[in-house]
Amino acid sequence: MKLQPKIVLILSAVVVTYATSDSMVQRITLQRIFEKTENEFAQKNTVRVKEALEEQLEVIDSRCQDWAEQPGVIDAFWDTPHFAEELTRKVRNSPSVDLLCIADANGEILWKAAYLPTSGVGRTESIDAVLPLQNGKLPAKLMTGDQPEELARGILGPIRGYLSTPAGVMLTSSRPIWGANKTVLGKLVVGRLLAGDLLEELQVRTETEDIDARFLHNTGDNQRLVSFADRWDGEPLIEVDGPDSLTVFHLFDSRLEEEPLVFSASVDREISRAGAAAMRYSLVSTVAAGLLVLFVLLFVLKRIVVKPIQQLTQNALVIGQDETSKVEFDLGRGDEVGTLASEFDSMMRKLAKSRQALVETAREAGMSEIATGILHNVGNVLNSVNVSATMLDQKTRSLAVGDLEALHGIIKEHADDLGRFLEEDPRGKHLEPFIGAITEQMRTAQSGMAAELGSLVKGIEHIRTLVASQQDYVRNEDVIESVDLGAQLDRACEISSTAGGEHVTPVEIVRDYANLPEARTARHKLLEILVNLIQNARQAMCHAEVTERVLTLRTERCGDDRVRLSIIDTGVGIAAEHLVDVFNYGFTTKPNGHGFGLHAAANAATEIHGSLSVHSDGPGAGATFTLEIPLGLKAEVKPTSSKSAPPVLSR
C-alpha cells in the first residue's frame, strides 16, 4: 500500500476511533446525567402535582369555610326556600365546585346539589354519582372524621381530604355551620372531582400529562398502579414508557379513606431528547472537526511529507529501473526531507562515480580476458613464425655460395681460353654437371625458402589480425554509424573464438539472420555487448556434462523501429532464482568468474538505448540472451550478410 492511502487510513481510523470512544463516553456519562436530571425533574413534577392538589384542596376548604359562614346557609335549617335557589345557582355556575351538601348535627341531609362535567355544554346534575350516603345520612368521616385528632374535636373540627366516590377521587372539605350562641347547627360539605378542567389545569401547571389518581380498591385495569403500590418504598417510582415519555407513580395519605391515594403522571422526556440531540450534535461536530483536522493534516502532510517522499520514491524507481539515469533529488528545502534529498543527491553522485569505476573495472577485466586469449594465440603464432625464421636462416646458410665462388674463380681464370678449357681440360668437362647440380640445389633451396616465407607471412598476418581484433574490441567510441547486424555477430564470434586460446571448446554455430536494414547505433558498444554474450555462451557449453554444443545467432524485427538479437546456447542453463541476479555486478556461478561481463553488457545496452534480457528453463536447459536495440534512421532493407537465411551451420 502506498504512503498516502496508508496515512488516510490511519488518520481516518484515529478520527473514527476518537469519535466512537467520545460518543461511548458521552452515552455512558452524559446520558446517565441527563437521565438522572430527568428523573429528578420528574420527581419534582410529582411533588408539584401533589402540592397543586393540596393547593386545590386549600381552595376548596377556603370556599367551604366562606360559604359555611353565609346567612343563606343558616336559612337551610329554617326551611327558607330562597337559599336553595341561591346556592344551586352558585354551584351550577362555579366550575370549581362539583358538590355542595348541608347536613344537620345528626348527619341528616338538609340540602344537596351535585353536578358532573359532560362532554357537551353545561353540567349535568348527578348527586347519587358524587356523594356516597350512609342510610341517607352524611358519612361519619365527613361529620366527625376518622383520625384521632379529628374524633377528639368531633363535629366542631374542620375536615378535608380526598374522598372516594363513584365518579372518582374528589377533593372534599367539611366545615361546621355555626348558629346563634356559638352552637353548631350541622356541616357544610364542598367537593370538586379530580377530573376535567382540574386535571387539565394541574397538567398545565406541572408540565405533566395523563394524570391519573385512584384508590387501590378502584384501580380497575390499571395494573401498573397496583404493581407500584406493592413496590412503594416511600419514594416516587419512575418507569420509562419509551423514547418520548416516562410515567411517575406516587402514593400519599388521602386523610378520608383507609387506603392511600395512588396517582400517576406522564412526563415528557424533553431532557433526554435534548441530551440525545446534544450528543448527536457533539458526535456530528466531533466527526466534522475530525474530518476538518483530517483534511488539514492530509493537505499539510501531502505538501510537506508525502509529495516530497513520492518524488523521492519516483526518482528512486527511475534509478532502480535505469541505474544510468541522472536524476536530481534537490527539493530546495531546509528541513529533514530536504536534507534527505540532498543526501540522496550526494549518494547518487558517489554511486555514479562508483558505477563508472565498476564499469571501467568490468571493461578492463573484459579487455584483459580478451587480451590474455589473444596474446596466447599471438604466442602460438610467434612460435610458428620463429620456426619459419630459423628454417630460413638454416636454408640461407646452406646455400652453395662457396661452390659458386669457386666456379666463378675457375671461369675467371680461364676467361681467355674458356672454350678450350671446357672441351679439353678434364676439369672443364665436369663444369657443366657441376653447374647443373648447383642450379638444382639452388632451386630446391628457393622452393623451401619460399614455403617458409609463406608460412612466415601467414603467421605475421595472423598476428596482425589478432592485434586488430584487440584494438577493435577495446576501442571506446560512441560514434553513431550504420551497422550490419549479421556482420557484427560474425565479428563478435570471431573475436570470441580467438580470445579463448588453445583451450577454446569447439561449438556448432547456427546463423539465423533475417532480412534487416542496417541499424544506426554505436558499433563498438554493440560489439562489446555481443562479445560478452557469445563468450558467456561458449563458457556455458564448455562443461563436461554438456554433450551437444550448439550456439544459435539470430536476428529478427520486433516492431517498426526495433530489432532483436538473440544468442541461444545449449549450455548448463540458469536456475530460476538466479535469473534476476544475472546482470548484477559481481554475480557469477563460474568457479573462476568475476561477474563483470554481463553487468558491463547490460550497462552498454542501456547506453545505446537498448535492453538486455535472459531466459532459461532451468539447469541443463541452456539459456537465451536477447538484446533489443532501436533501428535508428530508416535505411533500405537488404540482407545483413552473405550468411542470411536459410541458417548456416558452421564450426
C-alpha positions in Angstrom: 0.0 0.0 0.0 1.3 3.4 -0.9 2.1 6.0 1.7 -0.8 8.5 1.1 -3.7 5.9 1.4 -1.9 4.4 4.4 -1.9 7.9 6.1 -5.5 8.4 5.1 -6.5 5.1 6.6 -4.5 5.7 9.8 -5.9 9.2 10.3 -9.4 8.1 9.4 -9.1 5.3 11.9 -7.9 7.8 14.5 -10.9 10.1 13.8 -13.4 7.2 13.8 -11.9 5.7 17.0 -11.9 9.1 18.7 -15.5 9.9 17.6 -16.7 6.4 18.6 -15.0 6.5 22.0 -16.2 10.0 22.6 -19.7 9.0 21.7 -19.5 6.0 24.0 -18.1 8.1 26.9 -20.9 10.6 26.4 -23.5 7.8 26.4 -22.0 6.3 29.5 -21.6 9.5 31.4 -23.7 12.3 30.0 -26.7 10.2 29.2 -26.7 9.0 32.8 -26.5 12.6 33.9 -29.4 13.5 31.6 -31.4 10.6 32.8 -30.7 11.4 36.4 -31.6 15.0 35.8 -34.8 13.9 34.0 -35.7 11.6 36.9 -35.1 14.4 39.4 -37.2 16.7 37.2 -40.0 14.0 37.0 -39.9 13.6 40.8 -40.1 17.3 41.3 -43.1 17.4 38.9 -44.7 14.6 41.1 -44.1 16.8 44.1 -45.5 19.7 42.2 -48.6 17.7 41.3 -49.1 16.8 45.0 -48.6 20.4 46.0 -51.0 21.6 43.3 -53.6 19.1 44.7 -53.0 20.4 48.2 -53.4 24.0 46.9 -56.7 23.0 45.2 -57.8 21.3 48.5 -56.9 24.6 50.3 -59.1 26.5 47.8 -62.0 24.1 48.3 -61.6 24.3 52.1 -61.4 28.1 52.0 -64.6 28.2 49.9 -66.3 25.8 52.2 -65.4 28.0 55.2 -66.7 31.1 53.4 -70.0 29.5 52.5 -70.4 27.9 55.9 -70.5 31.4 57.4 -73.0 32.9 54.9 -76.5 33.6 56.3 -78.2 31.8 53.5 -76.7 28.5 54.6 -78.1 29.0 58.1 -81.5 29.6 56.5 -81.4 26.0 55.3 -82.1 25.0 58.9 -85.2 27.1 59.0 -86.5 25.8 55.7 -86.3 29.1 53.9 -86.7 28.4 50.2 -84.7 31.3 48.7 -81.3 29.9 49.9 -81.7 26.8 47.8 -82.1 28.8 44.6 -79.1 30.9 45.5 -76.8 28.0 46.4 -77.9 26.0 43.4 -77.1 28.9 41.1 -73.6 29.2 42.7 -72.9 25.6 42.3 -74.2 25.4 38.8 -72.2 28.5 37.7 -69.0 27.6 39.6 -66.8 25.1 37.5 -64.6 24.7 40.6 -67.3 23.1 42.7 -69.0 19.8 41.9 -70.7 19.1 45.2 -72.4 21.2 47.9 -74.2 19.5 50.7 -75.8 20.7 54.0 -76.4 18.3 56.9 -77.7 18.8 60.4 -75.8 17.8 63.6 -77.1 14.3 63.2 -75.9 13.9 59.6 -79.4 14.2 58.1 -79.2 15.8 54.6 -81.0 19.1 54.6 -79.9 20.2 51.1 -77.6 18.9 48.4 -76.5 19.8 44.9 -74.0 17.9 42.6 -73.1 18.4 39.0 -70.8 16.3 36.8 -68.9 17.6 33.8 -70.2 16.3 30.5 -68.7 16.2 27.0 -71.2 18.8 25.9 -72.1 22.2 27.1 -73.1 22.8 30.7 -73.1 20.5 33.7 -75.4 17.6 34.5 -76.9 17.0 37.9 -76.0 13.6 39.4 -76.0 13.7 43.2 -76.0 9.9 43.6 -72.9 9.6 41.4 -71.0 12.1 43.5 -71.9 11.7 47.2 -71.8 8.3 48.9 -74.5 8.4 51.6 -74.9 6.1 54.5 -78.7 5.4 55.2 -79.5 8.8 53.7 -77.1 10.5 56.1 -73.7 12.2 55.6 -70.9 9.7 56.1 -69.3 9.9 59.6 -65.9 10.6 58.1 -67.4 13.9 56.8 -69.1 14.7 60.1 -66.5 13.9 62.7 -63.7 12.4 60.7 -61.9 9.2 61.4 -58.5 10.4 62.5 -57.8 10.6 66.3 -57.3 14.3 66.4 -60.5 14.8 64.3 -62.5 12.5 66.5 -61.3 14.4 69.5 -62.9 17.6 68.1 -65.9 15.8 66.9 -68.4 17.8 64.8 -66.6 21.0 65.7 -63.5 20.3 63.7 -62.9 21.0 60.0 -62.3 18.0 57.8 -60.6 17.9 54.4 -59.0 15.3 52.2 -59.5 13.1 49.2 -62.8 11.2 49.1 -63.5 8.0 47.1 -66.8 8.5 45.1 -68.4 6.5 42.3 -67.4 9.4 40.0 -63.8 9.2 41.1 -61.5 11.0 43.5 -63.0 14.1 45.0 -61.2 16.9 46.8 -63.5 17.4 49.8 -63.8 19.9 52.6 -66.3 19.7 55.5 -66.9 22.7 57.8 -69.2 23.3 60.8 -72.1 25.6 60.4 -72.4 27.9 63.4 -75.7 29.2 64.7 -76.6 31.6 67.4 -74.9 31.4 70.7 -71.9 29.6 69.1 -73.8 26.4 68.6 -73.1 24.0 65.8 -76.1 23.5 63.6 -74.5 21.0 61.2 -72.0 20.5 58.5 -71.3 22.1 55.0 -69.6 19.8 52.5 -67.9 21.2 49.4 -66.2 19.0 46.9 -64.5 19.0 43.5 -63.9 16.0 41.3 -60.3 15.3 40.2 -61.3 15.3 36.6 -62.0 17.6 33.6 -60.8 21.2 34.0 -59.0 20.5 37.2 -56.8 17.8 35.6 -56.1 20.0 32.6 -55.1 22.8 35.0 -52.9 20.6 37.0 -51.2 19.2 33.8 -50.5 22.7 32.6 -49.2 23.9 35.9 -47.0 20.9 36.5 -45.9 20.2 32.8 -47.2 16.7 33.0 -49.7 14.6 31.0 -52.3 11.9 31.7 -52.6 12.5 35.4 -54.5 9.5 36.9 -55.4 9.4 40.6 -57.2 6.4 42.2 -57.6 4.5 45.3 -56.3 1.0 45.4 -59.8 -0.6 45.5 -60.6 1.3 42.4 -57.6 0.8 40.2 -59.6 -1.2 37.7 -57.4 -2.5 34.9 -54.5 -0.2 35.6 -52.2 -2.9 36.8 -49.2 -0.5 36.8 -50.8 1.3 39.7 -51.3 -2.0 41.6 -47.7 -3.0 40.9 -46.4 0.3 42.1 -48.5 0.1 45.3 -46.9 -3.3 46.0 -43.4 -1.9 45.5 -43.8 1.5 47.0 -40.9 2.3 49.4 -41.9 5.9 50.3 -40.3 7.5 47.1 -41.8 8.1 43.7 -41.3 5.3 41.2 -40.3 6.1 37.6 -40.9 3.9 34.6 -39.8 4.6 31.1 -42.6 4.3 28.6 -40.4 4.9 25.5 -38.1 7.5 24.0 -40.7 10.3 24.3 -42.2 9.9 27.8 -42.0 8.3 31.2 -44.5 7.7 33.9 -44.1 8.7 37.5 -46.0 7.0 40.3 -46.6 8.3 43.8 -48.7 7.4 46.8 -49.8 9.6 49.7 -52.4 9.7 52.5 -55.9 10.6 51.4 -56.9 11.5 55.0 -60.6 10.5 54.3 -60.0 6.9 53.3 -58.2 4.0 54.9 -56.4 3.3 51.6 -53.8 5.7 50.3 -54.3 7.7 47.1 -52.2 6.4 44.2 -51.6 8.7 41.2 -49.5 8.6 38.1 -48.5 11.2 35.6 -46.7 11.1 32.2 -43.7 13.4 31.9 -42.3 14.4 28.5 -38.7 13.2 28.1 -37.6 16.6 26.8 -34.4 16.5 28.8 -33.4 13.1 27.4 -34.3 14.2 23.9 -32.3 17.4 24.4 -29.4 15.4 25.7 -29.6 12.9 22.9 -29.7 15.9 20.4 -26.8 17.4 22.2 -24.8 14.2 22.0 -25.8 13.8 18.3 -24.6 17.3 17.7 -21.5 16.6 19.7 -20.9 13.5 17.6 -21.5 15.3 14.4 -19.3 18.2 15.4 -16.6 15.8 16.6 -16.7 14.0 13.3 -16.8 17.2 11.4 -13.9 18.6 13.4 -12.1 15.3 12.9 -12.7 15.4 9.2 -11.5 19.0 9.1 -8.4 18.1 11.0 -8.0 15.0 8.7 -8.2 17.1 5.6 -5.9 19.8 7.0 -3.4 17.1 8.1 -3.7 15.4 4.8 -3.1 18.7 2.9 -0.2 19.6 5.2 1.3 16.1 5.2 0.9 15.8 1.4 2.5 19.1 0.8 5.3 18.7 3.4 5.9 15.0 3.6 4.0 12.8 1.2 4.6 14.7 -2.0 8.4 15.0 -1.4 8.6 11.4 -0.5 6.6 10.4 -3.6 9.1 12.5 -5.6 12.0 10.8 -3.9 10.3 7.4 -4.5 9.6 8.1 -8.1 13.2 9.2 -8.7 14.4 6.1 -6.8 12.2 3.9 -9.0 13.6 5.6 -12.1 17.1 4.9 -10.9 16.2 1.3 -10.0 14.9 0.7 -13.5 17.8 2.6 -15.2 20.8 2.9 -13.0 22.5 5.2 -15.5 19.7 7.8 -15.1 20.8 11.2 -13.8 18.1 12.3 -11.5 18.3 15.3 -9.2 16.6 14.9 -5.8 17.2 18.5 -4.7 13.9 19.8 -3.3 15.2 23.2 -2.2 14.1 22.7 1.4 15.9 23.2 4.7 14.1 20.6 6.7 14.7 16.9 7.3 13.1 15.9 4.0 15.3 18.5 2.2 18.4 17.1 4.0 17.3 13.6 2.9 17.0 14.7 -0.7 20.4 16.4 -0.5 22.0 13.2 1.0 20.3 11.3 -1.8 21.9 13.6 -4.4 25.3 13.2 -2.7 24.8 9.4 -2.5 23.8 9.3 -6.2 26.9 11.3 -7.2 29.1 8.9 -5.2 27.2 6.0 -6.7 27.7 7.3 -10.2 31.4 7.6 -9.6 31.4 4.1 -8.1 29.4 2.8 -11.0 31.7 4.4 -13.5 34.6 2.9 -11.7 32.9 -0.5 -11.8 32.1 -0.2 -15.5 35.7 0.7 -16.2 36.8 -2.2 -14.0 34.4 -4.6 -15.8 35.6 -3.3 -19.2 39.2 -3.6 -18.2 38.6 -7.1 -16.9 36.9 -8.0 -20.1 39.7 -6.5 -22.2 42.2 -8.2 -20.0 40.5 -11.5 -20.6 40.3 -10.9 -24.3 43.9 -9.7 -24.4 45.1 -12.8 -22.5 43.5 -15.1 -25.0 44.7 -13.0 -28.0 48.3 -12.9 -26.5 48.2 -16.6 -26.1 47.3 -17.1 -29.7 49.9 -14.5 -30.7 52.4 -16.5 -28.7 51.4 -19.7 -30.6 51.7 -17.9 -33.9 55.1 -16.5 -32.9 56.3 -20.0 -32.3 55.4 -20.9 -35.9 57.0 -17.6 -37.1 60.2 -18.4 -35.1 60.4 -21.9 -36.6 60.0 -20.4 -40.1 62.6 -17.8 -39.5 65.0 -20.4 -38.2 64.4 -22.6 -41.2 65.0 -19.6 -43.4 68.2 -18.9 -41.6 69.4 -22.5 -42.0 68.4 -22.7 -45.6 70.1 -19.4 -46.3 73.3 -20.7 -44.6 73.1 -23.9 -46.6 73.1 -22.3 -50.0 76.1 -23.3 -52.3 77.6 -19.8 -52.3 81.2 -21.2 -51.9 80.7 -23.5 -54.9 79.5 -20.6 -56.9 82.5 -18.5 -55.8 84.9 -21.5 -56.8 83.1 -21.8 -60.2 83.4 -18.0 -60.7 87.2 -18.3 -60.0 87.7 -21.1 -62.5 85.8 -19.3 -65.2 87.7 -16.1 -64.4 91.0 -17.9 -64.5 90.3 -19.5 -68.0 88.4 -16.5 -69.4 90.8 -16.3 -72.4 90.6 -19.9 -73.4 87.3 -20.9 -71.8 86.2 -22.9 -74.9 89.4 -25.0 -74.9 89.1 -25.4 -71.2 85.6 -26.8 -71.4 86.4 -29.1 -74.2 90.0 -30.3 -73.4 90.6 -29.9 -69.8 89.2 -32.8 -67.6 88.0 -30.2 -65.1 86.2 -28.3 -67.7 84.3 -31.3 -68.8 82.9 -31.6 -65.2 81.9 -27.9 -65.1 78.5 -28.3 -66.8 77.3 -31.1 -64.5 78.6 -29.0 -61.5 76.6 -26.0 -62.6 73.5 -28.2 -63.0 74.0 -29.6 -59.6 74.4 -26.1 -58.1 71.3 -25.0 -60.1 69.2 -27.9 -58.7 70.4 -27.2 -55.2 69.6 -23.5 -55.5 66.1 -24.4 -56.9 65.4 -26.7 -54.0 66.6 -24.1 -51.5 64.5 -21.5 -53.2 61.4 -23.7 -53.0 62.0 -24.4 -49.3 62.7 -20.8 -48.5 59.6 -19.7 -50.4 57.5 -22.1 -48.4 59.0 -20.9 -45.1 58.5 -17.3 -46.2 54.8 -18.0 -47.0 54.4 -19.6 -43.6 56.2 -16.6 -42.0 53.9 -14.1 -43.9 50.8 -16.0 -42.8 51.9 -16.0 -39.2 52.6 -12.3 -39.3 49.2 -11.7 -41.0 47.6 -13.8 -38.3 49.3 -11.7 -35.6 48.2 -8.5 -37.3 44.6 -9.9 -37.4 44.7 -10.8 -33.7 46.1 -7.3 -32.8 43.4 -5.7 -34.9 40.7 -7.7 -33.1 42.0 -6.5 -29.8 42.2 -2.9 -31.0 38.6 -3.2 -32.4 37.3 -4.5 -29.1 39.0 -2.0 -26.8 38.0 1.0 -28.9 35.5 3.0 -26.9 33.8 5.3 -29.4 30.2 6.4 -29.2 30.0 7.4 -32.9 26.6 6.5 -34.3 27.0 4.7 -37.6 25.2 2.3 -39.9 25.9 -1.3 -38.7 25.4 -4.6 -40.4 24.0 -6.6 -37.5 24.9 -10.0 -39.0 28.4 -8.9 -39.7 28.7 -7.6 -36.1 27.6 -11.0 -34.8 30.1 -12.8 -37.0 32.9 -10.4 -35.9 32.0 -10.9 -32.2 32.0 -14.7 -32.8 35.5 -14.4 -34.4 36.9 -12.3 -31.5 35.4 -14.7 -29.0 37.0 -17.7 -30.8 40.4 -16.0 -30.9 40.2 -14.9 -27.3 39.8 -18.5 -26.0 43.4 -19.5 -26.7 44.2 -23.2 -27.3 41.6 -24.2 -24.7 38.6 -22.9 -26.7 35.8 -25.5 -26.9 34.6 -26.2 -30.4 30.9 -25.5 -30.8 28.5 -25.7 -33.7 27.3 -22.3 -34.8 23.9 -21.8 -36.3 23.3 -18.5 -38.0 19.7 -17.4 -38.5 19.8 -13.9 -39.8 16.6 -12.2 -41.0 16.5 -9.7 -43.9 17.0 -6.5 -41.9 18.2 -3.0 -42.6 21.4 -1.7 -41.1 20.9 -0.2 -37.7 22.1 3.2 -36.6 24.0 2.6 -33.4 27.3 2.8 -31.6 29.1 -0.1 -33.4 31.9 -0.6 -30.8 29.5 -0.7 -27.9 27.3 -3.2 -29.8 30.4 -5.3 -30.5 31.3 -5.2 -26.8 27.9 -6.5 -25.8 27.9 -9.3 -28.4 31.4 -10.4 -27.5 30.4 -10.7 -23.8 27.2 -12.6 -24.6 28.9 -15.1 -27.0 31.9 -15.5 -24.7 29.4 -16.3 -21.9 27.6 -18.8 -24.1 30.8 -20.6 -25.0 31.8 -20.8 -21.4 28.3 -22.2 -20.5 28.8 -25.0 -23.0 32.4 -26.0 -22.0 31.3 -28.1 -19.1 31.8 -31.8 -19.3 28.1 -32.6 -18.8 27.1 -30.7 -21.9 27.1 -33.2 -24.7 25.5 -31.1 -27.5 27.2 -27.7 -28.0 25.2 -25.6 -30.4 25.4 -21.8 -30.5 22.5 -20.1 -32.4 22.9 -16.5 -33.5 19.5 -14.9 -34.6 18.3 -11.5 -35.8 14.7 -10.5 -36.2 12.5 -7.5 -36.2 10.4 -6.8 -33.1 8.5 -3.8 -34.1 8.5 -1.0 -36.6 11.7 0.6 -35.3 13.4 -2.1 -33.1 15.3 -5.3 -33.8 16.1 -8.3 -31.6 19.4 -10.1 -31.5 19.3 -13.5 -29.7 22.3 -15.6 -28.6 21.0 -19.1 -27.7 23.2 -21.8 -26.2 22.7 -25.4 -25.1 24.8 -25.0 -22.0 24.3 -25.6 -18.3 21.3 -23.2 -18.1 20.3 -20.9 -15.3 18.3 -21.6 -12.1 15.1 -19.6 -11.8 16.3 -17.9 -8.6 19.4 -16.6 -10.3 17.6 -15.0 -13.3 17.1 -11.8 -11.5 20.7 -11.5 -10.5 22.4 -12.4 -13.8 23.2 -8.8 -14.7 24.1 -7.6 -11.2 27.7 -6.6 -10.7 29.8 -9.3 -9.2 27.2 -12.1 -9.6 28.7 -15.3 -11.2 28.2 -19.0 -10.9 31.6 -19.8 -12.6 34.4 -21.0 -10.3 36.8 -18.5 -11.9 34.3 -15.8 -12.9 34.3 -12.2 -11.7 30.7 -11.1 -12.5 31.9 -8.3 -14.8 31.0 -9.2 -18.4 27.2 -9.4 -18.3 27.0 -6.4 -16.0 29.1 -4.4 -18.4 26.9 -5.7 -21.3 23.7 -4.6 -19.5 25.2 -1.1 -18.9 26.3 -0.8 -22.5 22.9 -1.9 -23.7 21.3 0.9 -21.7 23.8 3.4 -23.2 22.7 2.6 -26.8 19.0 2.8 -25.7 18.6 -0.9 -25.8 17.5 -3.6 -23.3 19.1 -6.9 -22.4 17.1 -9.8 -21.0 17.7 -13.5 -20.3 15.5 -16.6 -20.3 16.2 -20.2 -19.2 14.0 -23.1 -18.5 16.4 -24.2 -15.7 19.6 -26.1 -15.1 20.6 -28.2 -18.1 18.2 -26.4 -20.5 20.5 -23.8 -21.9 19.9 -20.1 -22.0 18.7 -17.3 -24.3 20.1 -13.8 -24.1 18.1 -11.3 -26.0 19.3 -7.8 -27.0 16.8 -5.3 -28.3 18.0 -2.1 -29.9 16.4 0.6 -32.0 17.0 0.6 -35.7 17.6 4.4 -35.7 17.4 6.0 -39.1 15.4 4.3 -41.7 17.5 2.5 -44.3 17.0 0.4 -47.4 16.2 -3.2 -46.5 18.9 -5.5 -47.6 20.5 -8.7 -46.4 22.7 -8.1 -43.4 25.3 -10.5 -44.5 26.0 -13.1 -47.0 25.1 -15.7 -44.4 21.4 -14.9 -44.4 18.6 -17.4 -44.2 18.4 -20.3 -44.6 20.5 -20.9 -41.5 24.1 -21.9 -42.0 25.8 -24.5 -39.8 29.5 -23.9 -39.1 32.1 -24.6 -36.6 
